[in-house]
């Protein structure tokens, strides 16, 4: 149903877009036509105005000569000379303006002859008037009559040309009016389409928005359920990891006790045999060295077995109530000589008003100290930063010990708490096993996050008192 509705929306928008595109294209075309008609109108008006100007200049020639003859004053010849000059320029302009109109070009050619004749008659009148001592005689009157007929002919030709231009102007005006009407209709149609599109968009938006809100509500519910299940799964995974650690520790303890039982009996016999040999033979330097070597290695093996048993058994705890911040400071103080030797910078981000915890202080100091020492040894001289953080999170006391050292790869992380696993040249590989055992004995958890080249973080969670 949603798919069909979306298809209708797309079809509606596409139809509206096509209609608007068509109306805008039509508007552009009619506007272009209107612009062309306006250019034609302006051209026609310019031709008419120049024809009137040409006629006026020709009149000025006649008026100038008449004024001169009547008043016998040469200053009246001013319009005659200026008119002749203006006629030439106006005539050339008209030739250029009407070059696309063959009929008007023919009439201009006819007009040119008439104008030339006009100039000849005017020159003849002036010559005759000046030669007869400026007396008007019958010859001048005859020339004047000829000039009048010439002027009438010129006026008729100019009138025909003006009429022709007026016809063109009328047609252009009608086209302009038609184009304006078309533009109005197109604009009105575009307005109606736009209004319909707005109404359609509002209806579509309302329906889609309602559907979206319902979908968001359902998605939010699913998201909350998923988040709850993820949280529950993480909690179960953490519990499973804790159970695996406890089981692993228990198995390690059983194996350690079995090995201790099987190894200590022959080891005791070896020690007793060595003592017996030492009492029965005479003292010799080389023999004593060998017997002391046997004795030393027996004691060393015995101590390794003891350390293994201690690191993998659930010991009895002497609980005390103490502030976790104070406990962390005490553990740091035990490693302060190493901090000063490598010039490590210590940053403390302790939480305020954190409830006290109930723990075996001496054992938890050992656990914190092991982690702090490992962090110090993993950091470079002078550039190391050891960060100690305490906080209350999910009703647990959380301690985070971080460094900016070399970090650990995935393989090292997976074997970190296994007995006798170590990357140190002088380590016995039981320190982190003992640390995990102590934290698990307190019903706490330890999580390690590390990245090569960026350092490591140990996150210890303990119960409040």
Residue pairs with C-beta under 8 A, 6 or more apart in sequence:
2 211
5 207
9 204
9 208
12 200
12 204
16 193
16 196
16 197
16 200
19 193
20 190
20 193
20 194
20 197
23 186
23 189
23 190
23 193
24 190
26 182
26 186
27 183
27 186
27 187
27 190
30 179
30 182
30 183
30 186
31 179
31 183
33 175
33 179
34 176
34 179
34 180
34 183
37 172
37 175
37 176
37 179
38 176
40 168
40 172
41 169
41 172
41 173
41 176
43 97
44 165
44 166
44 168
44 169
44 172
45 169
46 97
47 94
47 97
47 98
47 104
47 161
47 165
48 162
48 165
48 166
48 169
50 90
50 93
50 94
50 97
51 94
51 158
51 161
51 162
51 165
52 162
53 86
53 90
54 87
54 90
54 91
54 94
54 158
55 154
55 155
55 158
57 82
57 83
57 86
57 87
57 90
58 83
58 87
58 115
58 118
58 151
58 154
59 83
59 151
60 79
60 80
60 82
60 83
60 86
61 79
61 80
61 83
61 84
61 87
61 118
61 119
61 122
62 122
62 147
62 151
63 79
64 76
64 77
64 78
64 79
64 80
64 81
64 83
65 77
65 80
65 122
65 125
65 126
67 73
67 76
67 77
67 79
68 74
68 76
68 77
68 80
68 126
68 129
69 125
69 129
69 134
69 136
69 140
72 134
80 122
84 119
87 115
91 108
91 111
91 112
91 115
94 108
95 105
95 108
98 104
98 105
98 108
99 105
101 164
103 164
104 161
104 164
104 165
107 157
107 160
107 161
107 164
108 161
110 157
111 154
111 157
111 158
111 161
114 150
114 153
114 154
114 157
115 154
117 150
118 147
118 150
118 151
118 154
121 143
121 146
121 147
121 150
122 147
124 143
125 140
125 143
125 144
125 147
128 137
128 139
128 140
128 143
129 135
129 136
129 140
132 140
238 445
241 445
242 440
242 445
245 417
245 436
245 440
246 440
249 312
249 436
249 437
249 440
252 312
252 419
252 433
253 309
253 312
253 313
253 314
256 305
256 308
256 309
256 312
256 313
256 419
257 309
257 313
259 305
259 308
260 305
260 308
260 309
263 301
263 305
264 302
264 305
267 298
267 301
267 302
270 294
270 298
271 294
271 295
271 298
274 291
274 294
274 295
274 298
277 291
278 288
278 291
281 287
304 428
307 428
307 430
308 419
308 430
310 434
311 419
311 430
311 433
311 434
311 437
312 419
312 433
312 437
313 437
314 437
314 441
315 363
315 437
315 441
317 359
317 360
317 363
317 441
317 442
318 360
318 362
319 358
319 359
319 360
320 358
320 359
320 360
320 361
321 356
321 357
321 358
321 465
322 356
322 357
322 359
322 361
323 354
323 356
323 357
324 354
324 356
324 357
324 390
324 397
324 399
324 462
325 350
325 351
325 354
325 390
327 357
327 359
327 361
327 364
327 365
327 368
328 350
328 368
328 388
328 390
328 399
330 361
330 365
331 364
331 365
331 368
331 369
331 372
332 339
332 346
332 368
332 372
332 388
334 365
334 369
335 369
335 372
335 373
335 376
338 344
338 373
338 376
338 377
339 346
339 376
339 386
342 376
342 379
342 381
342 382
342 384
343 381
343 382
343 384
344 376
344 379
344 384
344 385
344 386
345 384
345 385
345 386
346 386
346 387
346 388
347 385
347 386
347 387
347 388
348 388
348 389
349 387
349 388
349 389
349 390
350 388
350 389
350 390
351 389
351 390
351 391
351 392
354 390
354 391
354 392
354 397
355 392
355 397
355 464
355 465
356 464
356 465
357 397
357 462
357 463
357 464
357 465
358 463
358 464
358 465
359 442
359 462
360 438
360 441
360 442
363 438
363 441
364 438
364 442
366 434
366 435
366 438
367 434
367 435
367 438
367 439
367 460
368 399
368 401
368 460
370 431
370 432
370 434
370 435
371 401
371 435
371 458
371 460
372 386
372 401
373 431
374 431
374 432
375 386
375 401
375 402
375 403
375 405
375 456
375 458
376 384
376 386
376 403
377 405
377 424
378 403
378 405
378 406
378 407
378 455
378 456
379 385
379 386
379 403
379 404
379 405
379 455
380 405
383 404
384 403
384 404
384 405
385 403
385 404
386 401
386 402
386 403
387 400
387 401
387 402
387 403
388 399
388 400
388 401
389 399
389 400
389 401
389 402
390 397
390 398
390 399
390 400
391 398
391 400
392 398
393 461
395 464
396 461
396 462
396 463
396 464
397 461
397 462
397 463
397 464
398 459
398 460
398 461
399 459
399 460
399 461
399 462
400 457
400 458
400 459
400 460
401 457
401 458
401 460
402 455
402 456
402 457
402 458
403 455
403 456
403 457
404 454
404 455
405 455
405 456
406 452
406 453
406 455
407 450
407 451
407 452
407 453
407 454
407 455
407 456
408 416
408 448
408 450
408 452
408 456
409 452
412 423
412 450
413 448
413 450
415 421
416 432
416 448
417 432
417 433
417 435
417 436
418 429
418 433
419 429
419 430
419 433
420 428
420 429
420 430
421 429
422 428
422 429
422 431
435 446
436 446
439 445
439 446
439 460
439 462
442 462
442 463
443 463
444 460
444 461
444 462
444 463
445 460
445 461
446 458
446 459
446 460
446 461
447 458
447 459
447 461
448 456
448 457
448 458
448 459
449 456
449 457
449 459
450 456
450 457
